[in-house]
Amino acid sequence: MSHDDESPAPAARTRVVDAGRRFETRIATANLPVSRASTVLFGSLVEADAAGQATGRGERHATTYATAGTPGTLALADALAEVEAPGHACRAALMPSGLSAISTALLAFLSPGDHLLVSDSVYGPTRAFCDGMLARYGVRTEYYDPTIGAGIAALIRPETRIVYLESPGSYTFEIQDVPAICAEARARGVLTMIDNAWASPVFSRPFDWGVDASILPLTKYWGGHSDLLMGAVVIREELWPKLWTAVRQLGVCVGGDDAWLVLRGLRTAEVRMRAHEASALKVARWLAERPEVASVLHPALQTHPQHGLWKRDFGGSSGLFSFELRPGAFGADAGAVPRGLAALCERRRHFGIGYSWGGYESLIMPAKIGSLRTARAWQGGPLVRVHIGLEDTDDLIADLQRGFEAMRRARGEAPQD
Ligand SMILES: *Cc1c(COP(=O)(O)O)cnc(C)c1O
């Protein structure tokens, strides 16, 4: 800041407000400082006015106020677009959670009377938003079978505006033929958006598959340490103005501390993801041999129904997958939580019971899938979803083994093996 130095020596109250604010530095550090800010300052009215116009147009790095960006959040948005969409002209906007990224992206492009196609395997809260708020605003959502592929064409109507994908699907891990769906949608002027929670930041290139927007729950692997909530929408440049308008009107934004933590998480994402991948595969293969397990829903296993699509489109697999218990594996028990299932999941040494995933730690959670399927009812047995963290796999396997023994005891059987 430049100022008028004719002013008299300031009073004590002024000095505490003013102290240290003329500090300017060229000290270079590997990481940006945390930008904890609301106010953005300008050197002149002309500068402030120009910044206002540029911010309104959504120009890169333009800001008038921290809701539009600070050095830390703008650096993170740049990083997300670079990592998620290499070789594509894309921009990224930050939201305070993955779910708010989903709702903001949909609100930005939908109007009353529009028709929305959503994968039946979608994240539960996305379904709640579509069936709740979007329905109230006159948007009709239709759920499609995630294995539909190019068959999506038959569901597209003149008023269809968006196809909303998630691959693999939450809890059930179907892999969609994303390139085929995107090609059919684009040929009919319909936008495609994908919830890319599972494979990002390193195992997928959704813009190479043809999507218009990728939705990133940064809470999961990008942050990677279970210590923050954030989401982002990465979108093709020509769609950016419409998204940016919604972001500004809704006032969604993030704080500088959390943005800094996501940038830190990103630096180690590649090595973390490789470790999650290797450990999850080891645990998945062990689970597949268990007598209580009917199937393991992990796209990188050859037994997975869409393994071929996964191999074609993905660069690897993450730490999240489900397994299906054999009918009656935990005994006939009509309670809200069957005793055998509780015995398997509860009191584990290394697996916490929790709804999230993508951090360094392992988690286990049964899936209540019934009400989450409307296009095609879930035919399989009871599902348990695990997130394999960065612990040693021998410890994790021994922990699950104790869980299965506890499950047998809860059924009144002697433990085997
Ligand atoms: C967790 C999750 C989200 C939402 O992210 P939050 O930051 O927790 O709101 C969205 N989609 C999927 C598939 C998720 O697993």
The ligand as an SDF file (V2000), in Angstrom:
LIG
                    3D

 15 15  0  0  0  0  0  0  0  0999 V2000
  -17.8730  -38.1990   -0.1380 C   0  0  0  0  0  0  0  0  0  0  0  0
  -18.4310  -38.1480   -1.4900 C   0  0  0  0  0  0  0  0  0  0  0  0
  -18.9670  -36.9540   -1.9860 C   0  0  0  0  0  0  0  0  0  0  0  0
  -19.1470  -35.7040   -1.1580 C   0  0  0  0  0  0  0  0  0  0  0  0
  -18.0170  -35.1320   -0.6460 O   0  0  0  0  0  0  0  0  0  0  0  0
  -18.1320  -34.2750    0.7100 P   0  0  0  0  0  0  0  0  0  0  0  0
  -16.9440  -33.4040    0.6770 O   0  0  0  0  0  0  0  0  0  0  0  0
  -18.1160  -35.2850    1.8190 O   0  0  0  0  0  0  0  0  0  0  0  0
  -19.4280  -33.5140    0.6690 O   0  0  0  0  0  0  0  0  0  0  0  0
  -19.4450  -36.9620   -3.2790 C   0  0  0  0  0  0  0  0  0  0  0  0
  -19.3910  -38.0610   -4.0520 N   0  0  0  0  0  0  0  0  0  0  0  0
  -18.8760  -39.2170   -3.6000 C   0  0  0  0  0  0  0  0  0  0  0  0
  -18.8380  -40.3960   -4.5130 C   0  0  0  0  0  0  0  0  0  0  0  0
  -18.3860  -39.3140   -2.3040 C   0  0  0  0  0  0  0  0  0  0  0  0
  -17.9170  -40.4740   -1.8580 O   0  0  0  0  0  0  0  0  0  0  0  0
  1  2  1  0
  2  3  1  0
  2 14  2  0
  3  4  1  0
  3 10  2  0
  4  5  1  0
  5  6  1  0
  6  7  2  0
  6  8  1  0
  6  9  1  0
 10 11  1  0
 11 12  2  0
 12 13  1  0
 12 14  1  0
 14 15  1  0
M  END
$$$$
